Amino acid sequence: MKPIGPIIKKHIEENGLVKKDIAGTVGISYNYLSTIFNKTTIDAELLEKICVAIKLNPAVFFDVTPEMQSKQYSDI
């Protein structure tokens, strides 16, 4: 499994997403979202909420084939 926080942070920044809005959607504080960026693991339920909020396929955190990574979260 790959480090969670840096992948989430990179996806948010590359897609120009608003961190404050993401935190509100997920139900966490902006400060806690910022601390997640430095974590290698987080609770699976929280990871799911974040992936839905930022439209990130959770397969990117695992060693899966490129074909699987190209699918949308809703396809899983």
All heavy atoms as a GROMACS GRO file, in nm:
protein
  595
    1MET      N    1   0.085  -0.118   0.000
    1MET     CA    2   0.000   0.000   0.000
    1MET      C    3   0.089   0.124   0.000
    1MET      O    4   0.191   0.128   0.066
    1MET     CB    5  -0.090  -0.002   0.123
    1MET     CG    6  -0.192   0.104   0.125
    1MET     SD    7  -0.318   0.062   0.248
    1MET     CE    8  -0.429   0.192   0.218
    2LYS      N    9   0.046   0.222  -0.077
    2LYS     CA   10   0.123   0.345  -0.090
    2LYS      C   11   0.083   0.444   0.018
    2LYS      O   12  -0.026   0.435   0.075
    2LYS     CB   13   0.097   0.404  -0.229
    2LYS     CG   14   0.140   0.311  -0.340
    2LYS     CD   15   0.097   0.363  -0.475
    2LYS     CE   16   0.128   0.260  -0.582
    2LYS     NZ   17   0.069   0.294  -0.709
    3PRO      N   18   0.171   0.542   0.049
    3PRO     CA   19   0.138   0.643   0.151
    3PRO      C   20   0.014   0.724   0.110
    3PRO      O   21   0.009   0.781   0.002
    3PRO     CB   22   0.261   0.732   0.156
    3PRO     CG   23   0.368   0.660   0.085
    3PRO     CD   24   0.304   0.560  -0.006
    4ILE      N   25  -0.084   0.727   0.197
    4ILE     CA   26  -0.214   0.787   0.166
    4ILE      C   27  -0.209   0.940   0.154
    4ILE      O   28  -0.255   0.996   0.055
    4ILE     CB   29  -0.315   0.748   0.277
    4ILE    CG1   30  -0.323   0.598   0.291
    4ILE    CG2   31  -0.449   0.817   0.257
    4ILE    CD1   32  -0.423   0.527   0.211
    5GLY      N   33  -0.158   1.006   0.255
    5GLY     CA   34  -0.163   1.152   0.262
    5GLY      C   35  -0.104   1.224   0.143
    5GLY      O   36  -0.168   1.313   0.084
    6PRO      N   37   0.020   1.190   0.105
    6PRO     CA   38   0.080   1.260  -0.010
    6PRO      C   39   0.002   1.241  -0.140
    6PRO      O   40  -0.006   1.333  -0.222
    6PRO     CB   41   0.219   1.198  -0.019
    6PRO     CG   42   0.249   1.150   0.120
    6PRO     CD   43   0.117   1.104   0.174
    7ILE      N   44  -0.058   1.125  -0.159
    7ILE     CA   45  -0.137   1.101  -0.280
    7ILE      C   46  -0.262   1.189  -0.281
    7ILE      O   47  -0.297   1.250  -0.383
    7ILE     CB   48  -0.174   0.952  -0.294
    7ILE    CG1   49  -0.046   0.870  -0.317
    7ILE    CG2   50  -0.274   0.930  -0.406
    7ILE    CD1   51  -0.067   0.720  -0.311
    8ILE      N   52  -0.328   1.197  -0.166
    8ILE     CA   53  -0.447   1.282  -0.155
    8ILE      C   54  -0.410   1.428  -0.182
    8ILE      O   55  -0.477   1.497  -0.259
    8ILE     CB   56  -0.513   1.266  -0.016
    8ILE    CG1   57  -0.572   1.125  -0.002
    8ILE    CG2   58  -0.618   1.373   0.007
    8ILE    CD1   59  -0.618   1.092   0.138
    9LYS      N   60  -0.304   1.474  -0.119
    9LYS     CA   61  -0.260   1.613  -0.135
    9LYS      C   62  -0.228   1.643  -0.280
    9LYS      O   63  -0.272   1.746  -0.335
    9LYS     CB   64  -0.138   1.640  -0.048
    9LYS     CG   65  -0.088   1.783  -0.057
    9LYS     CD   66   0.031   1.808   0.031
    9LYS     CE   67   0.076   1.952   0.019
    9LYS     NZ   68   0.198   1.977   0.094
   10LYS      N   69  -0.154   1.555  -0.345
   10LYS     CA   70  -0.116   1.576  -0.485
   10LYS      C   71  -0.240   1.583  -0.574
   10LYS      O   72  -0.250   1.671  -0.660
   10LYS     CB   73  -0.024   1.463  -0.531
   10LYS     CG   74   0.024   1.477  -0.673
   10LYS     CD   75   0.116   1.363  -0.711
   10LYS     CE   76   0.157   1.376  -0.858
   10LYS     NZ   77   0.234   1.261  -0.904
   11HIS      N   78  -0.335   1.493  -0.552
   11HIS     CA   79  -0.458   1.492  -0.633
   11HIS      C   80  -0.536   1.623  -0.615
   11HIS      O   81  -0.584   1.681  -0.713
   11HIS     CB   82  -0.545   1.372  -0.595
   11HIS     CG   83  -0.672   1.365  -0.672
   11HIS    ND1   84  -0.677   1.314  -0.800
   11HIS    CD2   85  -0.799   1.403  -0.642
   11HIS    CE1   86  -0.802   1.321  -0.845
   11HIS    NE2   87  -0.878   1.374  -0.750
   12ILE      N   88  -0.548   1.668  -0.493
   12ILE     CA   89  -0.619   1.793  -0.465
   12ILE      C   90  -0.552   1.910  -0.534
   12ILE      O   91  -0.618   1.992  -0.600
   12ILE     CB   92  -0.629   1.817  -0.312
   12ILE    CG1   93  -0.726   1.714  -0.250
   12ILE    CG2   94  -0.672   1.960  -0.282
   12ILE    CD1   95  -0.727   1.714  -0.099
   13GLU      N   96  -0.421   1.919  -0.522
   13GLU     CA   97  -0.348   2.032  -0.581
   13GLU      C   98  -0.349   2.027  -0.734
   13GLU      O   99  -0.367   2.129  -0.799
   13GLU     CB  100  -0.205   2.035  -0.527
   13GLU     CG  101  -0.201   2.073  -0.380
   13GLU     CD  102  -0.063   2.063  -0.318
   13GLU    OE1  103   0.030   2.008  -0.383
   13GLU    OE2  104  -0.048   2.110  -0.204
   14GLU      N  105  -0.331   1.908  -0.790
   14GLU     CA  106  -0.328   1.896  -0.936
   14GLU      C  107  -0.463   1.927  -1.001
   14GLU      O  108  -0.469   1.966  -1.117
   14GLU     CB  109  -0.283   1.756  -0.978
   14GLU     CG  110  -0.136   1.732  -0.957
   14GLU     CD  111  -0.092   1.592  -0.998
   14GLU    OE1  112  -0.179   1.504  -1.020
   14GLU    OE2  113   0.031   1.570  -1.006
   15ASN      N  114  -0.571   1.908  -0.925
   15ASN     CA  115  -0.704   1.930  -0.979
   15ASN      C  116  -0.766   2.062  -0.933
   15ASN      O  117  -0.883   2.088  -0.961
   15ASN     CB  118  -0.795   1.812  -0.943
   15ASN     CG  119  -0.754   1.688  -1.019
   15ASN    OD1  120  -0.786   1.674  -1.136
   15ASN    ND2  121  -0.681   1.598  -0.955
   16GLY      N  122  -0.689   2.143  -0.863
   16GLY     CA  123  -0.735   2.274  -0.820
   16GLY      C  124  -0.855   2.271  -0.729
   16GLY      O  125  -0.940   2.360  -0.734
   17LEU      N  126  -0.863   2.168  -0.646
   17LEU     CA  127  -0.976   2.154  -0.554
   17LEU      C  128  -0.957   2.243  -0.432
   17LEU      O  129  -0.844   2.271  -0.391
   17LEU     CB  130  -0.991   2.008  -0.512
   17LEU     CG  131  -1.010   1.908  -0.628
   17LEU    CD1  132  -1.011   1.766  -0.576
   17LEU    CD2  133  -1.137   1.938  -0.705
   18VAL      N  134  -1.066   2.285  -0.372
   18VAL     CA  135  -1.062   2.375  -0.256
   18VAL      C  136  -1.062   2.291  -0.128
   18VAL      O  137  -1.160   2.220  -0.100
   18VAL     CB  138  -1.181   2.473  -0.258
   18VAL    CG1  139  -1.179   2.564  -0.138
   18VAL    CG2  140  -1.182   2.552  -0.388
   19LYS      N  141  -0.953   2.299  -0.054
   19LYS     CA  142  -0.936   2.216   0.066
   19LYS      C  143  -1.046   2.241   0.170
   19LYS      O  144  -1.095   2.148   0.233
   19LYS     CB  145  -0.798   2.238   0.126
   19LYS     CG  146  -0.687   2.194   0.034
   19LYS     CD  147  -0.551   2.233   0.089
   19LYS     CE  148  -0.445   2.212  -0.017
   19LYS     NZ  149  -0.321   2.276   0.017
   20LYS      N  150  -1.086   2.366   0.186
   20LYS     CA  151  -1.190   2.400   0.283
   20LYS      C  152  -1.322   2.331   0.246
   20LYS      O  153  -1.391   2.277   0.333
   20LYS     CB  154  -1.209   2.550   0.289
   20LYS     CG  155  -1.312   2.596   0.389
   20LYS     CD  156  -1.326   2.747   0.388
   20LYS     CE  157  -1.436   2.791   0.481
   20LYS     NZ  158  -1.460   2.934   0.475
   21ASP      N  159  -1.354   2.330   0.118
   21ASP     CA  160  -1.477   2.264   0.072
   21ASP      C  161  -1.471   2.113   0.092
   21ASP      O  162  -1.569   2.050   0.132
   21ASP     CB  163  -1.503   2.295  -0.076
   21ASP     CG  164  -1.534   2.442  -0.100
   21ASP    OD1  165  -1.568   2.515  -0.003
   21ASP    OD2  166  -1.524   2.485  -0.217
   22ILE      N  167  -1.356   2.056   0.065
   22ILE     CA  168  -1.338   1.911   0.083
   22ILE      C  169  -1.356   1.874   0.229
   22ILE      O  170  -1.427   1.780   0.262
   22ILE     CB  171  -1.200   1.866   0.032
   22ILE    CG1  172  -1.191   1.887  -0.119
   22ILE    CG2  173  -1.172   1.721   0.069
   22ILE    CD1  174  -1.051   1.881  -0.174
   23ALA      N  175  -1.292   1.949   0.317
   23ALA     CA  176  -1.303   1.923   0.461
   23ALA      C  177  -1.448   1.928   0.505
   23ALA      O  178  -1.496   1.841   0.579
   23ALA     CB  179  -1.218   2.022   0.540
   24GLY      N  180  -1.522   2.028   0.458
   24GLY     CA  181  -1.663   2.041   0.493
   24GLY      C  182  -1.746   1.924   0.442
   24GLY      O  183  -1.831   1.871   0.514
   25THR      N  184  -1.720   1.882   0.320
   25THR     CA  185  -1.792   1.768   0.262
   25THR      C  186  -1.766   1.640   0.339
   25THR      O  187  -1.857   1.560   0.363
   25THR     CB  188  -1.752   1.749   0.114
   25THR    OG1  189  -1.786   1.868   0.042
   25THR    CG2  190  -1.822   1.630   0.052
   26VAL      N  191  -1.641   1.621   0.378
   26VAL     CA  192  -1.601   1.499   0.450
   26VAL      C  193  -1.647   1.503   0.596
   26VAL      O  194  -1.667   1.399   0.658
   26VAL     CB  195  -1.448   1.480   0.439
   26VAL    CG1  196  -1.398   1.365   0.525
   26VAL    CG2  197  -1.408   1.457   0.293
   27GLY      N  198  -1.663   1.624   0.651
   27GLY     CA  199  -1.704   1.637   0.791
   27GLY      C  200  -1.589   1.645   0.888
   27GLY      O  201  -1.599   1.603   1.003
   28ILE      N  202  -1.476   1.700   0.838
   28ILE     CA  203  -1.359   1.718   0.924
   28ILE      C  204  -1.315   1.865   0.914
   28ILE      O  205  -1.360   1.937   0.825
   28ILE     CB  206  -1.242   1.626   0.884
   28ILE    CG1  207  -1.200   1.649   0.738
   28ILE    CG2  208  -1.279   1.480   0.906
   28ILE    CD1  209  -1.078   1.570   0.693
   29SER      N  210  -1.228   1.906   1.003
   29SER     CA  211  -1.179   2.044   0.999
   29SER      C  212  -1.072   2.058   0.891
   29SER      O  213  -1.007   1.962   0.850
   29SER     CB  214  -1.121   2.084   1.135
   29SER     OG  215  -0.998   2.018   1.159
   30TYR      N  216  -1.054   2.181   0.847
   30TYR     CA  217  -0.949   2.212   0.749
   30TYR      C  218  -0.814   2.171   0.804
   30TYR      O  219  -0.731   2.115   0.733
   30TYR     CB  220  -0.953   2.362   0.717
   30TYR     CG  221  -0.843   2.407   0.626
   30TYR    CD1  222  -0.858   2.399   0.488
   30TYR    CD2  223  -0.724   2.458   0.676
   30TYR    CE1  224  -0.757   2.441   0.402
   30TYR    CE2  225  -0.623   2.500   0.592
   30TYR     CZ  226  -0.640   2.491   0.455
   30TYR     OH  227  -0.538   2.532   0.371
   31ASN      N  228  -0.792   2.198   0.934
   31ASN     CA  229  -0.663   2.164   0.996
   31ASN      C  230  -0.640   2.014   0.997
   31ASN      O  231  -0.528   1.968   0.974
   31ASN     CB  232  -0.655   2.219   1.139
   31ASN     CG  233  -0.641   2.370   1.140
   31ASN    OD1  234  -0.595   2.430   1.043
   31ASN    ND2  235  -0.682   2.432   1.249
   32TYR      N  236  -0.744   1.936   1.024
   32TYR     CA  237  -0.727   1.791   1.025
   32TYR      C  238  -0.698   1.739   0.885
   32TYR      O  239  -0.614   1.650   0.867
   32TYR     CB  240  -0.848   1.720   1.085
   32TYR     CG  241  -0.826   1.572   1.099
   32TYR    CD1  242  -0.719   1.522   1.174
   32TYR    CD2  243  -0.908   1.480   1.035
   32TYR    CE1  244  -0.695   1.387   1.186
   32TYR    CE2  245  -0.885   1.344   1.046
   32TYR     CZ  246  -0.778   1.298   1.122
   32TYR     OH  247  -0.755   1.163   1.131
   33LEU      N  248  -0.763   1.797   0.784
   33LEU     CA  249  -0.734   1.758   0.646
   33LEU      C  250  -0.586   1.783   0.616
   33LEU      O  251  -0.519   1.699   0.556
   33LEU     CB  252  -0.821   1.835   0.547
   33LEU     CG  253  -0.798   1.804   0.399
   33LEU    CD1  254  -0.825   1.657   0.367
   33LEU    CD2  255  -0.882   1.895   0.311
   34SER      N  256  -0.535   1.894   0.661
   34SER     CA  257  -0.394   1.926   0.639
   34SER      C  258  -0.301   1.826   0.708
   34SER      O  259  -0.196   1.792   0.653
   34SER     CB  260  -0.362   2.068   0.688
   34SER     OG  261  -0.432   2.162   0.610
   35THR      N  262  -0.340   1.777   0.825
   35THR     CA  263  -0.255   1.678   0.893
   35THR      C  264  -0.259   1.543   0.821
   35THR      O  265  -0.161   1.469   0.824
   35THR     CB  266  -0.293   1.659   1.041
   35THR    OG1  267  -0.425   1.606   1.049
   35THR    CG2  268  -0.284   1.788   1.119
   36ILE      N  269  -0.370   1.515   0.756
   36ILE     CA  270  -0.382   1.389   0.681
   36ILE      C  271  -0.277   1.383   0.570
   36ILE      O  272  -0.225   1.276   0.538
   36ILE     CB  273  -0.524   1.372   0.624
   36ILE    CG1  274  -0.621   1.342   0.739
   36ILE    CG2  275  -0.530   1.262   0.518
   36ILE    CD1  276  -0.768   1.341   0.699
   37PHE      N  277  -0.241   1.497   0.512
   37PHE     CA  278  -0.144   1.502   0.404
   37PHE      C  279  -0.009   1.445   0.446
   37PHE      O  280   0.069   1.402   0.361
   37PHE     CB  281  -0.124   1.644   0.353
   37PHE     CG  282  -0.249   1.705   0.294
   37PHE    CD1  283  -0.265   1.842   0.295
   37PHE    CD2  284  -0.348   1.628   0.238
   37PHE    CE1  285  -0.378   1.901   0.239
   37PHE    CE2  286  -0.463   1.686   0.182
   37PHE     CZ  287  -0.477   1.823   0.183
   38ASN      N  288   0.020   1.443   0.575
   38ASN     CA  289   0.148   1.392   0.625
   38ASN      C  290   0.139   1.248   0.676
   38ASN      O  291   0.238   1.194   0.722
   38ASN     CB  292   0.201   1.483   0.737
   38ASN     CG  293   0.230   1.622   0.685
   38ASN    OD1  294   0.289   1.638   0.580
   38ASN    ND2  295   0.186   1.722   0.758
   39LYS      N  296   0.022   1.189   0.669
   39LYS     CA  297   0.003   1.053   0.721
   39LYS      C  298   0.025   0.949   0.612
   39LYS      O  299  -0.001   0.974   0.495
   39LYS     CB  300  -0.138   1.037   0.780
   39LYS     CG  301  -0.162   1.124   0.903
   39LYS     CD  302  -0.301   1.098   0.955
   39LYS     CE  303  -0.325   1.176   1.082
   39LYS     NZ  304  -0.288   1.102   1.200
   40THR      N  305   0.070   0.833   0.654
   40THR     CA  306   0.086   0.724   0.558
   40THR      C  307  -0.037   0.634   0.556
   40THR      O  308  -0.061   0.566   0.457
   40THR     CB  309   0.211   0.639   0.590
   40THR    OG1  310   0.202   0.592   0.725
   40THR    CG2  311   0.338   0.721   0.574
   41THR      N  312  -0.114   0.634   0.665
   41THR     CA  313  -0.236   0.555   0.672
   41THR      C  314  -0.345   0.638   0.741
   41THR      O  315  -0.315   0.728   0.820
   41THR     CB  316  -0.217   0.424   0.752
   41THR    OG1  317  -0.184   0.457   0.887
   41THR    CG2  318  -0.110   0.338   0.691
   42ILE      N  319  -0.470   0.607   0.710
   42ILE     CA  320  -0.584   0.666   0.780
   42ILE      C  321  -0.694   0.561   0.789
   42ILE      O  322  -0.686   0.457   0.723
   42ILE     CB  323  -0.637   0.794   0.712
   42ILE    CG1  324  -0.686   0.767   0.570
   42ILE    CG2  325  -0.534   0.905   0.715
   42ILE    CD1  326  -0.756   0.886   0.504
   43ASP      N  327  -0.794   0.589   0.867
   43ASP     CA  328  -0.909   0.501   0.882
   43ASP      C  329  -0.975   0.478   0.746
   43ASP      O  330  -0.990   0.570   0.666
   43ASP     CB  331  -1.008   0.567   0.980
   43ASP     CG  332  -1.134   0.486   0.999
   43ASP    OD1  333  -1.127   0.384   1.069
   43ASP    OD2  334  -1.236   0.526   0.940
   44ALA      N  335  -1.014   0.355   0.718
   44ALA     CA  336  -1.073   0.320   0.588
   44ALA      C  337  -1.201   0.397   0.560
   44ALA      O  338  -1.226   0.439   0.446
   44ALA     CB  339  -1.100   0.170   0.582
   45GLU      N  340  -1.283   0.419   0.661
   45GLU     CA  341  -1.408   0.494   0.641
   45GLU      C  342  -1.378   0.638   0.600
   45GLU      O  343  -1.442   0.694   0.512
   45GLU     CB  344  -1.493   0.490   0.767
   45GLU     CG  345  -1.627   0.557   0.752
   45GLU     CD  346  -1.714   0.546   0.878
   45GLU    OE1  347  -1.676   0.474   0.972
   45GLU    OE2  348  -1.819   0.611   0.880
   46LEU      N  349  -1.279   0.699   0.664
   46LEU     CA  350  -1.240   0.835   0.630
   46LEU      C  351  -1.180   0.839   0.490
   46LEU      O  352  -1.209   0.930   0.412
   46LEU     CB  353  -1.139   0.889   0.733
   46LEU     CG  354  -1.085   1.029   0.709
   46LEU    CD1  355  -1.198   1.131   0.698
   46LEU    CD2  356  -0.987   1.067   0.819
   47LEU      N  357  -1.100   0.741   0.457
   47LEU     CA  358  -1.042   0.735   0.323
   47LEU      C  359  -1.152   0.728   0.218
   47LEU      O  360  -1.146   0.798   0.116
   47LEU     CB  361  -0.949   0.614   0.309
   47LEU     CG  362  -0.887   0.593   0.171
   47LEU    CD1  363  -0.804   0.713   0.129
   47LEU    CD2  364  -0.804   0.465   0.171
   48GLU      N  365  -1.253   0.648   0.243
   48GLU     CA  366  -1.364   0.637   0.149
   48GLU      C  367  -1.434   0.772   0.130
   48GLU      O  368  -1.462   0.814   0.017
   48GLU     CB  369  -1.464   0.534   0.196
   48GLU     CG  370  -1.584   0.520   0.102
   48GLU     CD  371  -1.689   0.422   0.151
   48GLU    OE1  372  -1.690   0.388   0.271
   48GLU    OE2  373  -1.771   0.381   0.068
   49LYS      N  374  -1.460   0.842   0.239
   49LYS     CA  375  -1.526   0.973   0.231
   49LYS      C  376  -1.443   1.073   0.151
   49LYS      O  377  -1.497   1.149   0.071
   49LYS     CB  378  -1.553   1.028   0.371
   49LYS     CG  379  -1.662   0.954   0.446
   49LYS     CD  380  -1.679   1.012   0.585
   49LYS     CE  381  -1.783   0.937   0.665
   49LYS     NZ  382  -1.797   0.992   0.801
   50ILE      N  383  -1.313   1.072   0.175
   50ILE     CA  384  -1.225   1.164   0.104
   50ILE      C  385  -1.222   1.130  -0.045
   50ILE      O  386  -1.231   1.218  -0.130
   50ILE     CB  387  -1.083   1.164   0.164
   50ILE    CG1  388  -1.086   1.226   0.304
   50ILE    CG2  389  -0.985   1.239   0.074
   50ILE    CD1  390  -0.956   1.213   0.382
   51CYS      N  391  -1.211   1.002  -0.077
   51CYS     CA  392  -1.208   0.960  -0.217
   51CYS      C  393  -1.335   1.001  -0.290
   51CYS      O  394  -1.329   1.047  -0.405
   51CYS     CB  395  -1.187   0.809  -0.228
   51CYS     SG  396  -1.019   0.758  -0.192
   52VAL      N  397  -1.448   0.987  -0.226
   52VAL     CA  398  -1.574   1.028  -0.287
   52VAL      C  399  -1.574   1.180  -0.306
   52VAL      O  400  -1.610   1.230  -0.413
   52VAL     CB  401  -1.695   0.983  -0.202
   52VAL    CG1  402  -1.824   1.047  -0.251
   52VAL    CG2  403  -1.707   0.831  -0.203
   53ALA      N  404  -1.531   1.254  -0.206
   53ALA     CA  405  -1.533   1.400  -0.212
   53ALA      C  406  -1.442   1.456  -0.320
   53ALA      O  407  -1.476   1.556  -0.385
   53ALA     CB  408  -1.495   1.459  -0.076
   54ILE      N  409  -1.328   1.392  -0.342
   54ILE     CA  410  -1.233   1.445  -0.440
   54ILE      C  411  -1.234   1.366  -0.571
   54ILE      O  412  -1.152   1.390  -0.659
   54ILE     CB  413  -1.090   1.454  -0.382
   54ILE    CG1  414  -1.032   1.316  -0.350
   54ILE    CG2  415  -1.088   1.545  -0.261
   54ILE    CD1  416  -0.887   1.319  -0.303
   55LYS      N  417  -1.327   1.270  -0.579
   55LYS     CA  418  -1.341   1.187  -0.699
   55LYS      C  419  -1.210   1.119  -0.736
   55LYS      O  420  -1.162   1.127  -0.849
   55LYS     CB  421  -1.395   1.270  -0.815
   55LYS     CG  422  -1.535   1.321  -0.788
   55LYS     CD  423  -1.586   1.405  -0.903
   55LYS     CE  424  -1.728   1.452  -0.886
   55LYS     NZ  425  -1.763   1.520  -0.766
   56LEU      N  426  -1.154   1.050  -0.638
   56LEU     CA  427  -1.029   0.976  -0.657
   56LEU      C  428  -1.056   0.828  -0.639
   56LEU      O  429  -1.115   0.787  -0.538
   56LEU     CB  430  -0.925   1.024  -0.555
   56LEU     CG  431  -0.790   0.951  -0.557
   56LEU    CD1  432  -0.718   0.976  -0.690
   56LEU    CD2  433  -0.703   0.999  -0.442
   57ASN      N  434  -1.016   0.750  -0.735
   57ASN     CA  435  -1.033   0.606  -0.727
   57ASN      C  436  -0.940   0.552  -0.618
   57ASN      O  437  -0.818   0.572  -0.625
   57ASN     CB  438  -0.998   0.544  -0.863
   57ASN     CG  439  -1.027   0.397  -0.869
   57ASN    OD1  440  -1.014   0.325  -0.771
   57ASN    ND2  441  -1.064   0.350  -0.987
   58PRO      N  442  -0.992   0.483  -0.516
   58PRO     CA  443  -0.907   0.433  -0.408
   58PRO      C  444  -0.806   0.328  -0.453
   58PRO      O  445  -0.712   0.298  -0.380
   58PRO     CB  446  -1.006   0.374  -0.308
   58PRO     CG  447  -1.132   0.354  -0.383
   58PRO     CD  448  -1.134   0.452  -0.495
   59ALA      N  449  -0.820   0.278  -0.574
   59ALA     CA  450  -0.723   0.180  -0.626
   59ALA      C  451  -0.583   0.240  -0.637
   59ALA      O  452  -0.485   0.166  -0.635
   59ALA     CB  453  -0.769   0.128  -0.761
   60VAL      N  454  -0.572   0.372  -0.645
   60VAL     CA  455  -0.439   0.434  -0.659
   60VAL      C  456  -0.352   0.410  -0.536
   60VAL      O  457  -0.230   0.423  -0.545
   60VAL     CB  458  -0.447   0.586  -0.689
   60VAL    CG1  459  -0.524   0.613  -0.816
   60VAL    CG2  460  -0.506   0.663  -0.573
   61PHE      N  461  -0.413   0.374  -0.425
   61PHE     CA  462  -0.336   0.350  -0.303
   61PHE      C  463  -0.281   0.208  -0.295
   61PHE      O  464  -0.202   0.176  -0.207
   61PHE     CB  465  -0.422   0.377  -0.179
   61PHE     CG  466  -0.476   0.517  -0.174
   61PHE    CD1  467  -0.610   0.542  -0.196
   61PHE    CD2  468  -0.393   0.624  -0.150
   61PHE    CE1  469  -0.661   0.670  -0.193
   61PHE    CE2  470  -0.441   0.753  -0.147
   61PHE     CZ  471  -0.576   0.777  -0.168
   62PHE      N  472  -0.324   0.124  -0.386
   62PHE     CA  473  -0.287  -0.017  -0.383
   62PHE      C  474  -0.210  -0.055  -0.508
   62PHE      O  475  -0.210   0.016  -0.607
   62PHE     CB  476  -0.414  -0.104  -0.372
   62PHE     CG  477  -0.496  -0.073  -0.251
   62PHE    CD1  478  -0.602   0.016  -0.259
   62PHE    CD2  479  -0.466  -0.130  -0.128
   62PHE    CE1  480  -0.678   0.047  -0.147
   62PHE    CE2  481  -0.540  -0.099  -0.016
   62PHE     CZ  482  -0.646  -0.011  -0.025
   63ASP      N  483  -0.146  -0.168  -0.501
   63ASP     CA  484  -0.072  -0.218  -0.617
   63ASP      C  485  -0.170  -0.292  -0.708
   63ASP      O  486  -0.192  -0.411  -0.693
   63ASP     CB  487   0.040  -0.311  -0.572
   63ASP     CG  488   0.144  -0.238  -0.489
   63ASP    OD1  489   0.178  -0.124  -0.525
   63ASP    OD2  490   0.192  -0.295  -0.390
   64VAL      N  491  -0.228  -0.216  -0.801
   64VAL     CA  492  -0.324  -0.271  -0.896
   64VAL      C  493  -0.279  -0.237  -1.037
   64VAL      O  494  -0.193  -0.153  -1.058
   64VAL     CB  495  -0.467  -0.218  -0.872
   64VAL    CG1  496  -0.519  -0.262  -0.737
   64VAL    CG2  497  -0.472  -0.068  -0.884
   65THR      N  498  -0.342  -0.298  -1.133
   65THR     CA  499  -0.306  -0.276  -1.272
   65THR      C  500  -0.347  -0.136  -1.318
   65THR      O  501  -0.442  -0.079  -1.265
   65THR     CB  502  -0.375  -0.379  -1.364
   65THR    OG1  503  -0.516  -0.359  -1.356
   65THR    CG2  504  -0.339  -0.521  -1.323
   66PRO      N  505  -0.280  -0.082  -1.417
   66PRO     CA  506  -0.318   0.049  -1.470
   66PRO      C  507  -0.462   0.052  -1.522
   66PRO      O  508  -0.528   0.154  -1.512
   66PRO     CB  509  -0.219   0.071  -1.585
   66PRO     CG  510  -0.102  -0.013  -1.551
   66PRO     CD  511  -0.158  -0.133  -1.478
   67GLU      N  512  -0.510  -0.061  -1.574
   67GLU     CA  513  -0.648  -0.065  -1.623
   67GLU      C  514  -0.746  -0.038  -1.510
   67GLU      O  515  -0.845   0.032  -1.528
   67GLU     CB  516  -0.678  -0.201  -1.686
   67GLU     CG  517  -0.597  -0.231  -1.811
   67GLU     CD  518  -0.458  -0.285  -1.781
   67GLU    OE1  519  -0.436  -0.346  -1.674
   67GLU    OE2  520  -0.369  -0.262  -1.864
   68MET      N  521  -0.720  -0.093  -1.395
   68MET     CA  522  -0.809  -0.073  -1.280
   68MET      C  523  -0.803   0.072  -1.233
   68MET      O  524  -0.904   0.130  -1.196
   68MET     CB  525  -0.771  -0.169  -1.168
   68MET     CG  526  -0.860  -0.159  -1.048
   68MET     SD  527  -1.027  -0.207  -1.090
   68MET     CE  528  -1.106  -0.184  -0.934
   69GLN      N  529  -0.685   0.132  -1.234
   69GLN     CA  530  -0.670   0.270  -1.189
   69GLN      C  531  -0.743   0.367  -1.280
   69GLN      O  532  -0.783   0.475  -1.237
   69GLN     CB  533  -0.523   0.308  -1.181
   69GLN     CG  534  -0.451   0.241  -1.068
   69GLN     CD  535  -0.307   0.288  -1.054
   69GLN    OE1  536  -0.266   0.384  -1.117
   69GLN    NE2  537  -0.231   0.219  -0.973
   70SER      N  538  -0.763   0.332  -1.405
   70SER     CA  539  -0.828   0.424  -1.498
   70SER      C  540  -0.979   0.425  -1.482
   70SER      O  541  -1.046   0.512  -1.537
   70SER     CB  542  -0.793   0.387  -1.642
   70SER     OG  543  -0.848   0.262  -1.676
   71LYS      N  544  -1.035   0.333  -1.406
   71LYS     CA  545  -1.180   0.329  -1.385
   71LYS      C  546  -1.222   0.437  -1.287
   71LYS      O  547  -1.144   0.477  -1.200
   71LYS     CB  548  -1.224   0.192  -1.333
   71LYS     CG  549  -1.204   0.083  -1.436
   71LYS     CD  550  -1.264  -0.044  -1.389
   71LYS     CE  551  -1.245  -0.148  -1.497
   71LYS     NZ  552  -1.356  -0.236  -1.514
   72GLN      N  553  -1.342   0.484  -1.301
   72GLN     CA  554  -1.397   0.581  -1.209
   72GLN      C  555  -1.435   0.514  -1.077
   72GLN      O  556  -1.466   0.396  -1.074
   72GLN     CB  557  -1.521   0.647  -1.270
   72GLN     CG  558  -1.492   0.728  -1.393
   72GLN     CD  559  -1.402   0.846  -1.365
   72GLN    OE1  560  -1.418   0.916  -1.265
   72GLN    NE2  561  -1.305   0.867  -1.451
   73TYR      N  562  -1.435   0.590  -0.972
   73TYR     CA  563  -1.471   0.537  -0.840
   73TYR      C  564  -1.607   0.470  -0.844
   73TYR      O  565  -1.627   0.364  -0.785
   73TYR     CB  566  -1.470   0.651  -0.736
   73TYR     CG  567  -1.507   0.607  -0.599
   73TYR    CD1  568  -1.416   0.543  -0.517
   73TYR    CD2  569  -1.636   0.627  -0.549
   73TYR    CE1  570  -1.450   0.500  -0.391
   73TYR    CE2  571  -1.670   0.586  -0.422
   73TYR     CZ  572  -1.576   0.522  -0.344
   73TYR     OH  573  -1.611   0.480  -0.219
   74SER      N  574  -1.700   0.526  -0.916
   74SER     CA  575  -1.835   0.471  -0.921
   74SER      C  576  -1.842   0.339  -0.997
   74SER      O  577  -1.940   0.266  -0.986
   74SER     CB  578  -1.930   0.571  -0.985
   74SER     OG  579  -1.889   0.601  -1.117
   75ASP      N  580  -1.737   0.308  -1.074
   75ASP     CA  581  -1.733   0.182  -1.149
   75ASP      C  582  -1.693   0.064  -1.063
   75ASP      O  583  -1.711  -0.052  -1.103
   75ASP     CB  584  -1.634   0.190  -1.265
   75ASP     CG  585  -1.675   0.292  -1.370
   75ASP    OD1  586  -1.796   0.320  -1.379
   75ASP    OD2  587  -1.586   0.342  -1.440
   76ILE      N  588  -1.641   0.090  -0.947
   76ILE     CA  589  -1.589  -0.017  -0.861
   76ILE      C  590  -1.703  -0.086  -0.788
   76ILE      O  591  -1.791  -0.025  -0.739
   76ILE     CB  592  -1.485   0.037  -0.762
   76ILE    CG1  593  -1.367   0.092  -0.838
   76ILE    CG2  594  -1.441  -0.071  -0.664
   76ILE    CD1  595  -1.264   0.157  -0.751
   0.00000   0.00000   0.00000
